[in-house]
Amino acid sequence: MINKDFNSILELVQAFPDEQSCVNHLEKLRWNDYVVSPFDATSKVYKCKGGKFKCKNTGKYFNVRTGTLFDNTKIELQKWFLAIWLVTSHKKGISSLQLSRDLSVTQKT
């Protein structure tokens, strides 16, 4: 998902310092400058305010998270990216309790 190999959390945070940088990266990975509606791939797409898009054929709104594992979560993308990096960078894995402490979220999250 994250194209570059990061050697530390610091490098990851510097590469993705805010939510918008994460959104931009995800848009590039998912659509590569050509936004496609998850509801109708043949539909024209309109860009709206707040990082949303509208599918002309269905009239539905969507964003870069729609149809991904990030969809319908309140967790910001920066924490998702950190979680993915932490889980994949530990050879022996990481406990859910430790992950929750590292990201300042509940274990259930």
PyMOL commands that set and color helices and strands:
alter all, ss='L'
color gray80, all
select helices_A, chain A and resi 9-15+19-31+49-51+77-89+96-103
alter helices_A, ss='H'
color red, helices_A
select strands_A, chain A and resi 45-47+53-55+61-62
alter strands_A, ss='S'
color yellow, strands_A
deselect
rebuild
show_as cartoon
